[in-house]
Each structure stands twice: as structure tokens, then as C-alpha cells.
Amino acid sequence: MRELHARLGGGSALRRDPARVLGRPGREDAVALRVPRPSLAAVHDLRTVVAVQRVLRYPVPRPKALLGDALRRQLAGDVVEAVTDATAVTGASFTALRLEAAGRDSEVMRRLAAALAEAVGLPVDGNDGDLVVRARPEADDWVLLVRTTPRPLATRPWRVCDRPGGLNASLAAALGWLASPPAGPRVANPFVGSGTLAIELALADRRAEVVGFDLDPEAVACAGRNATAAGVAGRVRLEEGDAAAWRQADASLDLVLADPPWGDAVGSRATNRALYPAFLAEAARCLRPGGRLAWVTHEIELTRALLAGPGPWRVVDERRVWHGGHHPWVMVLERRSRRD
Ligand SMILES: C[S@@+](CC[C@H](N)C(=O)[O-])C[C@H]1O[C@@H](n2cnc3c(N)ncnc32)[C@H](O)[C@@H]1O
């Protein structure tokens, strides 16, 4: 929401007709907005947003009612308008329609998919269709959510190299916003992996000078390829390094961004018991007083234990987020002054 308000709240089109939050359509990680047409492009430029969907709502109790003559015509017109607006804004085109719904193989859902596909002049492809339409009941209505881009916005064009445990780029961008107000330009990203956090921060903050490091030389090379593709290689320095023993001097950093191994796809719960305290101690040593550590972890019990009691950190923000099948924790910690 911070990026939304910062980027859309002040634009001239939105000052006349502001984007409005209408409510949460069934998930805590989704917001519904009324967006005037001139601001659609700005919505698609948001970096913390995973996907944009057009919400089409019909006051019917069962999906079969959507197939009646009048409603079917209205539905077809609405979906065509959603796709036309989307392609006008993003320039992208779709190849096939995929309907996602409980019971999507039922007769009714197959007819609904066929009707929608016919309206937009595309074939149905239940596996690889890139015009994704979700159908679901909501209160007394049926709702169609039409994704407005062939790929989620979180799929970044700069990603030419991937690594196990790679962070969702929209979540990476959100970490920078959660750590704001900007603590200053000197940033470190230990556990850099494919470079998602370092690159997203460098793209969002032109002043940022980021150093990213990782034990694995292949990760460092991968992050380098991505940074070059993103056009930020000049401001993202990448090197081999151990998150348990940083090269940075005491109090030399303004911001640290990190997603240490969660102990499943990368690392193990056993090695994390030694790695996490060492990483937190190094972050506390290298951040200046008032500097911030924004990080994502699924090691919730271990983290709680490490942060219990007095210590160098003040908790600024903590929240659970969705990430693939996980529900990790995002934390923003502020380095207390040495005298506190
Ligand atoms: C969860 S992944 C980071 C993913 C990364 N943010 C991305 O989007 O690709 C964790 C990374 O930590 C690295 N790593 C594990 N132990 C480390 C250590 N002691 N010091 C530095 N890097 C380490 C792994 O090689 C891996 O690249």
C-alpha cells in the first residue's frame, strides 16, 4: 500500500479521481481499487504488486446463470473490454485462455471457458493459457478476475538467471518500501543468491550503492548476469563472502536486506542455528545506529528466540506474507544506538 499511495496518490489524474481501496476480495494479500483509465499504466508499473486483475462482478447465485443469453453477452463485452484495456496499456498480447475455478472441468465451467475464449478470439488452454481468468463466488455474487498481463508482474524482464530459493521480485521490492524512510545509500545484501533484493533496491532507489555477497560463486555470477540485464551493474557490487563474517567496517552501512536460507530449498535447520545468530551479530556490527535490517525468513521460532530480551534491535515492523507455498515472516529491525 505504501508504494500505491506514493506512486498513485500524487499523480495528476489520480488527484482528480483517486484510486480507491474497495475492500479485500477474499485474501489478505489482495486489495481492490477503483482505477481511472488514465492511471491503468501506472498501476502496471507498480513493483511491489504480484499481479493485476480486472474484477468483473455479477449478482448471480450460481455460475450456470452466467451462461444465460443476456448475461453471457454482458460477460463477453466485459472481458473484451478488460483485455482491450490491458493490451493498450502494456502492449502485450495473449495466446490462449485458461479458466481457473473450483470444478473447472465441470460442464458449466467448460462452457464458461469456451464462451469467454470465443468472446476474445482465443483458444482455451487449461494448462498453459496466459489469459488467466479466475471464477469464484463472493458473498451473493460470482466474480471473474481477469489477469491483465500474460505473466505475473513479479516475473521480471531482468531475470536471465534463476537460483534455488529465489525470492519473489515483488516481495523483494516491498522489503525496500517496508524499510523506508530511506536509511541512506550504503546497502548490503548478504545471501545475495540470484540478486533479487539487491537489484530491486537499486532499481527503486537511484542513490543506492549496494554490495551483495554469497558463499557460492555460482550465485555471485548469476546475480551479476541479472544486474547487468537490469542495467544496475554499476551500482550493485557482487562478491563472494560469508554472511557469518562480513568484510564491512563497523557502523558503515545504512541498510541491510536479506533472505537467509529457510532450511528447506537452501541450507538446513541445523546449520541455521549457527548461521542466524552470526548473521544478526554481523548486521548489528556493520549497521550505523538508526540503520535498518529488513529481512524475510521462515525460521520463525529460531528468530523469535534470537530476538527475545534486550539486544541491539528495535522492531519497526513485522508481518506474515505469502510466498509460494510458504507463509514467511518479514521483519524490519532498527539498530539501536550503542548507548541505548
Ligand atoms: C534463500 S537464498 C537467497 C535467494 C536470493 N535472495 C534470490 O532471490 O535469489 C540463500 C542464499 O544464501 C547463500 N548462503 C548460504 N549460507 C551462506 C553464508 N554463510 N554466507 C553467505 N551466503 C550464504 C546460498 O548460497 C543462497 O544463495
The ligand as an SDF file (V2000), in Angstrom:
LIG
                    3D

 27 29  0  0  0  0  0  0  0  0999 V2000
   17.3510  -18.0860    0.0840 C   0  0  0  0  0  0  0  0  0  0  0  0
   18.7590  -17.9730   -0.9210 S   0  0  0  0  0  0  0  0  0  0  0  0
   18.7900  -16.2840   -1.4000 C   0  0  0  0  0  0  0  0  0  0  0  0
   17.9340  -16.0660   -2.5840 C   0  0  0  0  0  0  0  0  0  0  0  0
   18.1050  -14.7210   -3.2330 C   0  0  0  0  0  0  0  0  0  0  0  0
   17.5490  -13.6310   -2.4610 N   0  0  0  0  0  0  0  0  0  0  0  0
   17.4740  -14.7480   -4.6090 C   0  0  0  0  0  0  0  0  0  0  0  0
   16.4370  -14.1090   -4.8130 O   0  0  0  0  0  0  0  0  0  0  0  0
   17.9710  -15.4690   -5.4490 O   0  0  0  0  0  0  0  0  0  0  0  0
   20.0370  -18.0600    0.2340 C   0  0  0  0  0  0  0  0  0  0  0  0
   21.4370  -17.8490   -0.3040 C   0  0  0  0  0  0  0  0  0  0  0  0
   22.3170  -17.8250    0.8050 O   0  0  0  0  0  0  0  0  0  0  0  0
   23.5570  -18.3820    0.4140 C   0  0  0  0  0  0  0  0  0  0  0  0
   24.2760  -18.7380    1.6400 N   0  0  0  0  0  0  0  0  0  0  0  0
   24.0770  -19.7950    2.4660 C   0  0  0  0  0  0  0  0  0  0  0  0
   24.9210  -19.7060    3.5160 N   0  0  0  0  0  0  0  0  0  0  0  0
   25.6360  -18.5750    3.3760 C   0  0  0  0  0  0  0  0  0  0  0  0
   26.6340  -17.9160    4.1360 C   0  0  0  0  0  0  0  0  0  0  0  0
   27.0960  -18.4340    5.2780 N   0  0  0  0  0  0  0  0  0  0  0  0
   27.1350  -16.7620    3.6670 N   0  0  0  0  0  0  0  0  0  0  0  0
   26.7150  -16.2320    2.5010 C   0  0  0  0  0  0  0  0  0  0  0  0
   25.7710  -16.7950    1.7270 N   0  0  0  0  0  0  0  0  0  0  0  0
   25.2300  -17.9520    2.1660 C   0  0  0  0  0  0  0  0  0  0  0  0
   23.1800  -19.5140   -0.5030 C   0  0  0  0  0  0  0  0  0  0  0  0
   24.2570  -19.8210   -1.3670 O   0  0  0  0  0  0  0  0  0  0  0  0
   21.9750  -18.9200   -1.2280 C   0  0  0  0  0  0  0  0  0  0  0  0
   22.3890  -18.3050   -2.4370 O   0  0  0  0  0  0  0  0  0  0  0  0
  1  2  1  0
  2  3  1  0
  2 10  1  0
  3  4  1  0
  4  5  1  0
  5  6  1  0
  5  7  1  0
  7  8  2  0
  7  9  1  0
 10 11  1  0
 11 12  1  0
 11 26  1  0
 12 13  1  0
 13 14  1  0
 13 24  1  0
 14 15  1  0
 14 23  1  0
 15 16  2  0
 16 17  1  0
 17 18  1  0
 17 23  2  0
 18 19  1  0
 18 20  2  0
 20 21  1  0
 21 22  2  0
 22 23  1  0
 24 25  1  0
 24 26  1  0
 26 27  1  0
M  CHG  2   2   1   9  -1
M  END
$$$$
